[in-house]
Amino acid sequence: MNSAGPRILKGFAASRYGFAAAFGWCTMLALHAPPANATQPHMAPPVLAQASIPLHQRMMQRLPSNVVPVLTVTQETIEHREKAEMCWRVIVTDRERARAQYEAQPWVVKYWQPILGGVLGGAVGYHFTRNYGPSSQKWFYPTILAGVAVGAVAGPGMVAGAYAGGTIAQHFWPTKLPVTIALSMMGGILGDGLWKMLFPDNPPKELLADPQPGQYPADQNFYLETRCVPTEKVSYTEKPWRATYSYQGETRSALFKHYPGKTIELDANGRPVKEMRPKGPPPFRMREEGK
């Protein structure tokens, strides 16, 4: 009992000193605290203020004037192509060869004989309209159109021969219509034969006709031909890096043979010093891969 009394007194004294120290600390804070209505400027921590600035601006604050930071980098695949011809040899029949030659001819070459026959037929029809009286003038244009149609179908040789035979019959036997018709027909047949002899069909029409089922094409010839088609082939492929940067407020881009890094050195014109220059024909871009 005698030993417990001093320990209680010492604990009471220690607690009293602790309360006094806490009271003094609170009083000091209250005296040095600013008034409730006082305003103070808000100062952001240095680390947060620096983080709010964009990365490229912070880098430019520490870079030389001719060095700019890289904004984005992508890798491209570019194929350089050149024009060429792909050729091969084939065996064709005379019918296939004739049809290919006919289809390769221009429009005027294909149809020049019907066109010339129509012109001659229209001229002959106009010549016949001289015999029309006042009551037959309504047949003026129909006669000319009929002459054009007949001439286009019959061909220039038949039209010229028939006109020549009819003119001869009218000169020697002007009153004999059967003679005029007979000489016109004979002249047309002779004129058509002479025309085909002088201007044969090229290629022949019998080679252009499709063979009928079961028909055996006799005396068929075969030819060895070389056919070519234009094409493009890839000469070489590149995989450069395209980097974007900002120069005087303008966003530009350039190609680099190697990875450009985080900064780019510019020349006096604002172009990268190590920019890859294009070579050969215009390239063909395949795809881009972002980095």
ABEGO torsion letter per residue (X at the ends): XAAAAAAAAAAAAAAAAAAAAAAAAAAAAAAABBBAABBBBBBBBAAAAAAABBAAAAAAAABBAABBBBABBBBBBBBBBBBBBBBBBBBBBAAAAAAAAAAABBAAAAAAAAAAAAAAAAAAAAAAAAABBAAAAAAAAAAAAAAAAAAAAAEAAAAAAAAAAAAAAAAABAABAAAAAAAAAAAAAAAAAAAAAABBBOBBAAAABBBBBGBBBBGBBBBBBBBBBBBBBBABBBBBBBBBBBBGGBBBBBBBABBAEABBBBBAAGBBAABBBBBEBBBBBABBBBX
